[in-house]
Amino acid sequence: MDRAGRQSRVAKLPPRERILDAAEELFSREGIKAVGVQAIADRAETTKMALYRHFATKDALVEEWLRIVAADYTAAFDRLAEAHPDEPREQILGMARFIADGLPEISHRGCPFINSIAELPDRGHPARRLIEAHKAGQLRRLTDLCARAGLPGPDEAAAEITFILEGAQVSAQNGCVEHAGERLMRIVRALLDRRPAPSAAL
């Protein structure tokens, strides 16, 4: 979206949403540490005082931004569950496709989770805990899908798929692998085919 288009859209948002929109843009583009509260307030066309009325600290703003990012991932996986309620394999492939489709953006801006963890070494930081809880929940969900798909060793299968998804995002971010999305889908399909359901092996 061009600058004029963004300004028109953002101007219609309530103050809290304008602040979050500005934080998302600046944190994604420049990083958490490099962006100050004044820069966010300026981008949101508000004041630091107004920002602090909505978010007591910068850390609270970072946490809420990442909560929204995590909710977007969860919502995407929820849509797959609704579309394929009795097809766990299709849900797994859909999760992989969702990640693959997002790789071009990651190649330009980086994964918000990976970037944020690199800037938040304190594992007690609330935003860091949020990321870890989100990733753990995603792994549990994937493990359940692997079990429902009848894959032998669902814990191990889910771990392998997670390595693939996470690795593809890092590879897209550093640009070391070409056609990362296509490779991601091929590897996940091969993994699922290599781990047939017990009944299929009889």
C-alpha positions in Angstrom: 0.0 0.0 0.0 1.4 3.5 -0.9 1.9 6.1 1.8 -1.3 8.1 0.9 -3.4 4.9 0.9 -2.0 3.8 4.3 -2.6 7.3 5.8 -6.2 7.2 4.7 -6.7 3.8 6.1 -4.9 4.4 9.4 -6.7 7.8 9.9 -10.0 5.9 10.3 -8.7 3.6 13.0 -9.3 4.2 16.8 -6.2 5.5 18.6 -5.3 2.1 20.1 -5.4 0.4 16.7 -3.4 3.2 15.1 -0.7 2.7 17.7 -0.6 -1.1 17.1 -0.6 -0.5 13.4 2.4 1.8 13.7 4.2 -0.5 16.1 3.7 -3.5 13.7 5.1 -1.5 10.8 8.1 -0.2 12.7 9.0 -3.3 14.7 8.8 -5.4 11.6 10.9 -3.1 9.5 13.5 -1.8 12.0 13.4 -4.2 15.0 12.1 -3.8 18.6 15.2 -2.3 20.1 15.8 0.3 17.4 12.3 1.8 17.6 11.5 4.2 20.4 8.1 5.1 21.8 8.2 8.6 20.3 8.7 7.1 16.8 5.7 4.9 17.3 3.6 7.8 18.6 4.7 10.0 15.6 3.9 7.2 13.1 0.5 6.8 14.8 -0.1 10.5 14.6 -0.6 10.7 18.4 1.4 11.6 21.5 3.6 9.6 23.9 1.1 10.5 26.7 -1.8 9.0 24.6 0.3 5.9 23.8 1.0 5.3 27.5 -2.7 5.6 28.3 -3.2 2.5 26.1 0.0 0.7 26.9 1.7 1.2 30.2 5.2 0.3 28.8 6.9 -0.4 25.5 7.2 -4.0 26.6 3.4 -4.2 27.0 3.0 -2.8 23.4 5.5 -5.4 22.1 3.6 -8.2 23.9 0.3 -7.1 22.4 1.7 -6.8 18.9 3.0 -10.4 19.1 -0.3 -11.6 20.6 -2.0 -10.4 17.5 0.6 -12.0 15.2 0.1 -15.3 17.1 -3.7 -15.0 16.9 -3.4 -14.6 13.1 -1.5 -18.0 12.9 -4.1 -19.7 15.2 -7.0 -18.3 13.2 -5.5 -19.6 10.0 -5.1 -23.1 11.5 -8.6 -22.9 12.9 -9.9 -22.2 9.4 -8.1 -25.3 8.1 -9.8 -27.4 10.9 -13.2 -26.1 9.9 -12.5 -26.8 6.2 -11.1 -30.3 6.7 -12.6 -31.5 10.1 -12.0 -35.2 9.3 -8.9 -34.9 7.2 -5.9 -34.4 9.5 -3.4 -34.9 6.7 -5.0 -32.1 4.7 -4.8 -29.9 7.8 -1.1 -30.6 8.1 -0.5 -29.8 4.4 -2.6 -26.7 4.8 -0.4 -25.6 7.7 2.6 -26.1 5.5 1.0 -24.2 2.6 0.2 -21.3 4.9 3.8 -21.1 6.0 5.1 -21.5 2.4 2.8 -18.8 1.1 4.1 -16.4 3.8 7.8 -16.9 2.9 8.1 -14.1 0.3 7.1 -11.6 3.0 9.4 -13.1 5.5 12.3 -12.9 3.0 11.8 -9.1 3.0 10.8 -8.4 6.6 11.8 -11.5 8.5 9.7 -13.7 10.8 8.4 -11.5 13.7 8.9 -14.4 16.1 12.4 -15.2 15.1 13.4 -11.5 15.0 11.8 -10.8 18.4 13.4 -13.8 20.1 16.8 -12.6 18.9 16.1 -9.2 20.5 14.6 -10.6 23.7 17.3 -12.8 25.3 15.6 -12.7 28.7 13.3 -15.8 28.8 11.3 -14.1 31.5 10.2 -11.3 29.2 6.4 -11.5 28.8 6.7 -11.2 25.0 9.3 -14.0 25.0 7.0 -16.2 27.1 4.1 -15.5 24.8 6.2 -16.6 21.8 7.3 -19.8 23.5 3.7 -20.6 24.6 2.4 -20.0 21.1 5.1 -22.3 19.6 4.4 -25.0 22.2 0.7 -24.8 21.5 1.3 -25.1 17.7 3.5 -28.2 18.3 0.8 -29.8 20.5 -1.8 -29.1 17.7 0.5 -30.6 15.1 1.2 -33.7 17.3 -2.6 -34.2 17.6 -3.0 -34.0 13.9 -0.2 -36.5 13.3 -1.8 -38.9 15.8 -5.3 -38.5 14.2 -3.7 -39.1 10.8 -2.5 -42.4 12.1 1.2 -41.6 11.7 3.5 -43.9 13.7 5.4 -41.9 16.4 3.3 -38.7 16.2 5.5 -36.8 18.6 8.6 -37.5 16.3 6.6 -36.7 13.2 5.4 -33.4 14.6 8.9 -32.5 15.6 10.2 -33.2 12.1 7.5 -31.1 10.5 8.2 -28.3 13.0 11.9 -28.4 12.1 10.9 -28.1 8.4 8.5 -25.2 8.9 10.9 -23.3 11.1 13.9 -24.0 9.0 12.1 -22.8 5.8 11.3 -19.5 7.5 14.9 -19.0 8.5 16.2 -20.0 5.1 13.8 -17.6 3.4 14.9 -14.8 5.8 18.6 -15.2 5.1 18.1 -16.1 1.4 20.3 -19.2 1.4 17.8 -21.5 -0.3 16.0 -20.8 -3.5 12.3 -21.8 -4.0 12.0 -22.4 -0.3 8.2 -22.6 -0.4 8.2 -25.3 -3.1 10.9 -27.3 -1.3 9.0 -27.0 1.9 5.8 -28.5 0.4 7.8 -31.3 -1.2 9.5 -32.3 2.0 6.4 -32.3 4.1 4.5 -34.4 1.5 7.5 -36.8 1.4 7.6 -37.0 5.2 3.9 -37.8 5.3 4.2 -40.4 2.6 7.2 -41.9 4.3 5.2 -42.3 7.5 2.1 -44.2 6.3 -0.7 -45.0 8.7 -0.3 -48.4 10.3 -3.3 -49.8 8.4 -1.8 -48.6 5.1 1.3 -50.6 5.8 -0.6 -54.0 6.1 
